[in-house]
C-alpha cells in the first residue's frame, strides 16, 4: 500500500492494485472488504473513529476517520 488517507467518512487507499483490501475496526471486526480492480480503492465508513487498513497480507495501518 502506497498510502491510505481519510477525508470525511471516506477512506482512500492507493497502491492496492489487484490485491484484497480490508477495513477493520479496532476490535478486529471486518467492516469492509474488496478485491481492488485498480490501484485505488475507496470506502465510506458508517461513523467516525479509528480503523485498520490492510492490503493483501501486509501489515495493517491505523487510520483516523472524522466527519
BAFI-3210 file (N, C-alpha, C; in Angstrom, 3 decimals, decimal comma, padded with zeros to 6 digits):
// residues 67
n [1|2|3|4|5|6|7|8|9|10|11|12|13|14|15|16|17|18|19|20|21|22|23|24|25|26|27|28|29|30|31|32|33|34|35|36|37|38|39|40|41|42|43|44|45|46|47|48|49|50|51|52|53|54|55|56|57|58|59|60|61|62|63|64|65|66|67]
n.u [000,856|000,690|-000,355|-002,774|-005,574|-007,825|-010,787|-013,230|-015,805|-014,710|-012,383|-009,520|-007,503|-004,407|-002,232|-003,070|-003,331|-004,939|-005,119|-006,418|-008,291|-008,834|-010,897|-010,881|-012,388|-011,202|-011,356|-010,849|-012,863|-014,267|-015,074|-015,319|-014,566|-012,771|-011,761|-009,378|-009,781|-008,316|-005,592|-006,503|-008,706|-011,802|-013,628|-016,600|-017,157|-019,257|-019,312|-017,455|-014,112|-011,426|-009,764|-008,454|-006,454|-005,787|-003,821|-003,695|-001,605|-000,118|001,099|-001,245|-002,503|-003,179|-005,912|-007,472|-010,754|-012,736|-015,563]
n.v [-001,169|002,094|004,465|005,489|007,340|009,488|011,283|013,166|010,858|009,008|006,549|006,380|004,297|003,870|002,197|-000,400|-002,222|-004,844|-006,405|-007,802|-005,714|-004,746|-003,356|-002,864|-002,647|-001,328|-003,472|-005,581|-006,489|-007,180|-004,603|-003,750|-005,003|-005,649|-006,730|-005,059|-003,535|-001,728|000,598|002,063|002,188|002,953|003,589|004,159|004,939|003,940|005,523|008,062|007,424|005,187|003,091|000,081|-000,488|-002,873|-004,244|-006,887|-009,415|-007,840|-005,626|-004,041|-000,683|002,051|004,261|007,362|008,400|011,182|013,418]
n.w [000,000|-000,972|000,105|002,563|003,312|005,076|004,408|005,502|005,996|004,347|003,352|001,483|-000,411|-001,881|-004,216|-004,186|-006,173|-007,664|-005,339|-002,273|-000,186|003,085|005,620|009,000|012,269|015,438|017,126|015,574|013,930|010,764|008,604|005,981|002,710|-000,274|-003,531|-005,012|-008,085|-009,406|-008,952|-006,847|-004,071|-002,522|000,453|002,267|005,513|008,284|010,557|012,423|013,661|014,719|012,445|010,928|008,123|005,736|003,196|001,022|002,356|003,921|006,590|008,836|008,769|010,853|010,663|011,159|011,140|010,614|010,865]
ca.u [000,000|001,450|-000,899|-004,172|-005,926|-009,237|-011,347|-014,602|-016,024|-014,176|-011,001|-009,000|-006,272|-003,734|-001,214|-003,744|-003,544|-005,396|-004,991|-007,540|-008,204|-009,753|-011,028|-011,307|-012,470|-010,082|-011,533|-010,507|-014,039|-014,254|-016,076|-015,457|-013,534|-012,928|-010,596|-009,159|-009,675|-007,343|-004,601|-007,150|-009,977|-012,418|-014,645|-017,309|-017,343|-020,548|-019,180|-016,074|-013,385|-010,158|-009,917|-007,237|-006,498|-004,824|-003,791|-003,087|-001,199|000,788|000,706|-002,369|-002,169|-004,262|-006,417|-008,494|-011,817|-013,522|-016,625]
ca.v [000,000|003,339|005,377|005,407|008,627|009,699|012,594|012,970|009,457|008,177|006,094|006,117|003,502|003,775|001,162|-001,649|-002,915|-006,243|-007,128|-007,719|-004,593|-004,944|-002,326|-003,475|-001,721|-001,531|-004,766|-006,588|-006,912|-006,761|-003,583|-003,701|-005,772|-005,682|-007,043|-003,817|-003,730|-000,752|000,992|002,857|001,688|003,908|003,041|005,126|004,302|004,283|006,528|008,460|006,578|004,612|001,866|-000,523|-000,751|-003,907|-004,587|-008,199|-009,997|-006,876|-005,119|-003,099|000,700|002,726|005,484|008,050|008,964|012,225|013,964]
ca.w [000,000|-001,036|001,111|002,966|003,890|005,346|004,114|005,970|006,354|003,267|003,392|000,137|-000,370|-003,176|-004,245|-003,855|-007,446|-007,750|-004,073|-001,338|000,750|004,202|006,646|010,251|013,396|016,356|017,781|014,582|013,154|009,368|008,298|004,520|002,010|-001,721|-004,348|-005,765|-009,532|-009,895|-007,950|-005,797|-003,528|-001,598|001,349|003,105|006,805|008,868|011,621|012,686|014,602|014,277|011,653|010,417|006,687|005,369|001,773|000,871|003,631|004,551|007,905|008,871|009,108|011,571|010,043|011,951|010,292|011,282|009,998]
c.u [000,898|000,959|-002,350|-004,481|-007,429|-009,609|-012,827|-014,755|-015,466|-012,717|-010,600|-007,655|-005,672|-002,620|-001,773|-003,893|-003,745|-005,185|-006,233|-007,290|-009,267|-009,720|-011,588|-011,495|-011,343|-010,216|-011,239|-011,685|-013,969|-015,401|-016,354|-014,309|-013,825|-011,639|-010,408|-008,950|-008,663|-006,370|-005,228|-008,472|-010,494|-013,524|-015,290|-017,652|-018,639|-020,484|-017,717|-015,428|-012,073|-010,434|-008,535|-007,436|-005,411|-004,955|-003,037|-002,766|-000,228|000,292|-000,446|-001,865|-003,391|-004,617|-007,502|-009,473|-012,601|-014,593|-016,194]
c.v [001,227|004,300|005,045|006,714|008,713|011,130|012,498|011,523|008,494|007,835|005,764|005,417|003,485|002,741|-000,212|-002,587|-004,425|-007,056|-006,926|-006,561|-004,810|-003,750|-003,015|-002,397|-002,073|-002,812|-005,917|-007,107|-006,335|-005,796|-003,505|-004,478|-005,728|-006,177|-005,837|-004,127|-002,771|-000,434|001,699|002,216|002,703|003,227|004,180|004,404|004,778|005,361|006,903|007,483|006,105|003,290|001,359|-000,830|-001,774|-004,224|-005,898|-008,789|-009,088|-006,414|-004,122|-001,722|001,342|004,038|006,061|008,718|009,964|012,726|015,251]
c.w [000,000|000,031|001,404|003,682|004,087|005,010|004,443|006,414|005,309|003,515|001,957|000,281|-001,769|-003,076|-003,942|-005,041|-007,336|-006,477|-003,221|-000,373|001,822|005,143|007,883|011,313|014,368|017,181|016,807|013,776|011,748|009,102|006,798|003,909|000,519|-002,362|-005,259|-007,241|-010,149|-008,767|-006,756|-005,379|-002,515|-000,808|002,117|004,407|007,451|009,944|011,802|013,670|014,014|013,562|011,251|008,947|006,385|003,886|001,631|002,231|004,379|005,906|007,793|009,293|009,762|010,877|010,950|010,992|011,136|010,332|009,361]
res [x|x|x|x|x|x|x|x|x|x|x|x|x|x|x|x|x|x|x|x|x|x|x|x|x|x|x|x|x|x|x|x|x|x|x|x|x|x|x|x|x|x|x|x|x|x|x|x|x|x|x|x|x|x|x|x|x|x|x|x|x|x|x|x|x|x|x]
***
